[in-house]
Amino acid sequence: MKKSLLAGIPRSMPEEMIEVLCQSEEMWIERIISRGHSSPPDFWYDQEDNEFVLLVKGSACLKIEGKSKPVVLEEGDWLDIKAHVKHRVEWTAPDQDTIWLAVYYQ
């Protein structure tokens, strides 16, 4: 069945929207929608799996532990974040939807 990453976005989003699009034992793919959302203060993701993340729409800034400068992502940019590399979302665009495609793999 055909679907769109750009469809089904609610008008009000007090929290980030995370939707699992498909999964297997070894990987899963999520659509994440942010609208001005960021990681809580002092919170860092420290994941068991690798994460390939593609910014489909909007803009965002990630802080990656050990890097001196934050990474600003614009539409079409992607990162491959290895397992246990701590990272956090510093900001996402407050005035538009930021749509991420995240692929988690071993």
Secondary structure, 3 states (H helix, E strand, C coil): CCCCCCCCCCCCCCCCEEEEEEECCCEEEEEEEECCCCCCCCCCECCCCEEEEEEEECEEEEEECCCCCCEEEECCCEEEECCCCCEEEEEECCCCCEEEEEEEEC
